Amino acid sequence: MKGRRILVTGGAGFIGSHLVEALLARGAAVHVIDNLSMGRRENVPPGARFYEGDILDDRLVEQALEGVDGVCHLAARVAIRDSVARFLEDAQTNLMGTLHLLHHCRKRPPKKFVFASSMAVYGDCPHPRPVSETSPREPISPYGLSKLAAEKYVALIGRQYGLPSVRLRYFNVFGPRQAFTPYVGVITIFIQALRQGRPPIIFGDGDQQRDFIYVGDIVRATLLALESDISGEAFNVGTGRGTSVREVAAMLSQRLRPGLEPRFEPPQPGEIRHSIADISKIRRMLGFQPEGGLAERIDEVIAWNRTEATG
Ligand SMILES: NC(=O)c1ccc[n+]([C@@H]2O[C@H](COP(=O)([O-])OP(=O)(O)OC[C@H]3O[C@@H](n4cnc5c(N)ncnc54)[C@H](O)[C@@H]3O)[C@@H](O)[C@H]2O)c1
């Protein structure tokens, strides 16, 4: 990475800020563009050049792209459930924002454009079986739909304008710095509730499974995609293992409020029943192997949430 200049959109956010740190540690020069709608200024390491503003702002995007030879596009409205009510705002950022970026990239295409997509591009999955990249892509949320449309533009514009691209379908990411919102990050949401003595709320029966992947693993997968010569491909980024939401609640209750039982509420529209990644493709083509599972990392995340609350 030494000598390379990389733009990270959404670099003040949860995953983006970890990615920026890793890029700087590898000797890259890093530009960050973020409108701080969710991200925090203090998440951006001092070594990065920060452009505060929107990916829909033409002038700012032009400036942030100056001299850049790689783009990791992570800026997005990240809220599956909320996108049902706010599909317009979702598409404005997640689809139109991506198109704006592509529009500016095609003038002087960087060597690689990595797009942060999501497991939400897949259709509903009634069985807890891993989905591969070729599984049906029939999103059941506006968020999944805008990510899928953006993916298709990235691949098409990439081919037509000589912009090598990779699409990464992140599964359920967890780790320090995940901001609390009622819509995303079930682990952070449960930790917040338990710390305040409230029962975690489970939507549905709790047997729905998710593939929880540690943010450090997501960063490694993103760097592998950025550095590889592979283009035009989509990859799942998960662990290949499913954990039920009920198990997550039990794991956290046991550590934070033993005996406090979860509360069950009706399932929410837009949410997939099961979501587990088949990661054979990314293993084979990018040599990716996840290192940290939920059980090994959960205490670190609880500890971070504790310092956040007191710090
Ligand atoms: N967290 C997950 O579990 C998960 C799962 C699948 C995919 N993803 C994808 O990974 C990426 C990063 O997600 P995250 O969890 O770090 O979320 P995040 O909300 O912490 O980060 C997104 C960042 O984008 C910024 N942003 C939003 N709209 C913007 C705009 N119009 N212009 C400039 N900046 C804008 C926000 O301020 C925020 O800092 C997103 O593209 C998301 O869709 C995340």
The ligand as a MOL file (V3000), in Angstrom:
LIG
                    3D

  0  0  0     0  0            999 V3000
M  V30 BEGIN CTAB
M  V30 COUNTS 44 48 0 0 0
M  V30 BEGIN ATOM
M  V30 1 N -22.5760 -2.7320 9.6640 0
M  V30 2 C -23.0050 -3.7800 8.9950 0
M  V30 3 O -23.3790 -4.8050 9.5880 0
M  V30 4 C -23.0180 -3.7820 7.4890 0
M  V30 5 C -23.5030 -4.9250 6.8330 0
M  V30 6 C -23.5460 -4.9430 5.4430 0
M  V30 7 C -23.0830 -3.8450 4.7200 0
M  V30 8 N -22.6070 -2.7480 5.3770 0 CHG=1
M  V30 9 C -22.1490 -1.6200 4.5650 0
M  V30 10 O -20.8730 -1.1930 5.0200 0
M  V30 11 C -20.7420 0.2200 4.8450 0
M  V30 12 C -20.3010 0.8780 6.1580 0
M  V30 13 O -21.3090 0.6420 7.1360 0
M  V30 14 P -21.1180 0.9820 8.6940 0
M  V30 15 O -21.7270 -0.1200 9.4600 0
M  V30 16 O -19.7220 1.3830 8.9490 0 CHG=-1
M  V30 17 O -22.1100 2.2140 8.8460 0
M  V30 18 P -21.8600 3.7060 9.3800 0
M  V30 19 O -23.1870 4.3680 9.3950 0
M  V30 20 O -21.0640 3.6770 10.6360 0
M  V30 21 O -20.9450 4.3150 8.2250 0
M  V30 22 C -21.4600 4.9520 7.0890 0
M  V30 23 C -20.8270 6.3280 7.0200 0
M  V30 24 O -21.3020 6.9890 5.8380 0
M  V30 25 C -21.5450 8.3550 6.1790 0
M  V30 26 N -22.5340 8.8640 5.2210 0
M  V30 27 C -23.8440 8.5270 5.1210 0
M  V30 28 N -24.4190 9.1860 4.1030 0
M  V30 29 C -23.4530 9.9350 3.5360 0
M  V30 30 C -23.4230 10.8610 2.4460 0
M  V30 31 N -24.5350 11.1050 1.7210 0
M  V30 32 N -22.2490 11.4790 2.1310 0
M  V30 33 C -21.1340 11.2370 2.8760 0
M  V30 34 N -21.0940 10.3890 3.9180 0
M  V30 35 C -22.2500 9.7480 4.2500 0
M  V30 36 C -22.0430 8.3360 7.6130 0
M  V30 37 O -21.8510 9.5610 8.2930 0
M  V30 38 C -21.1910 7.2090 8.2130 0
M  V30 39 O -20.0120 7.7160 8.7940 0
M  V30 40 C -22.0840 0.7070 4.3290 0
M  V30 41 O -22.0160 0.8640 2.9280 0
M  V30 42 C -23.0370 -0.4190 4.6880 0
M  V30 43 O -24.1480 -0.4620 3.8170 0
M  V30 44 C -22.5750 -2.6790 6.7460 0
M  V30 END ATOM
M  V30 BEGIN BOND
M  V30 1 1 1 2
M  V30 2 2 2 3
M  V30 3 1 2 4
M  V30 4 1 4 5
M  V30 5 2 4 44
M  V30 6 2 5 6
M  V30 7 1 6 7
M  V30 8 2 7 8
M  V30 9 1 8 9
M  V30 10 1 8 44
M  V30 11 1 9 10
M  V30 12 1 9 42
M  V30 13 1 10 11
M  V30 14 1 11 12
M  V30 15 1 11 40
M  V30 16 1 12 13
M  V30 17 1 13 14
M  V30 18 2 14 15
M  V30 19 1 14 16
M  V30 20 1 14 17
M  V30 21 1 17 18
M  V30 22 2 18 19
M  V30 23 1 18 20
M  V30 24 1 18 21
M  V30 25 1 21 22
M  V30 26 1 22 23
M  V30 27 1 23 24
M  V30 28 1 23 38
M  V30 29 1 24 25
M  V30 30 1 25 26
M  V30 31 1 25 36
M  V30 32 1 26 27
M  V30 33 1 26 35
M  V30 34 2 27 28
M  V30 35 1 28 29
M  V30 36 1 29 30
M  V30 37 2 29 35
M  V30 38 1 30 31
M  V30 39 2 30 32
M  V30 40 1 32 33
M  V30 41 2 33 34
M  V30 42 1 34 35
M  V30 43 1 36 37
M  V30 44 1 36 38
M  V30 45 1 38 39
M  V30 46 1 40 41
M  V30 47 1 40 42
M  V30 48 1 42 43
M  V30 END BOND
M  V30 END CTAB
M  END
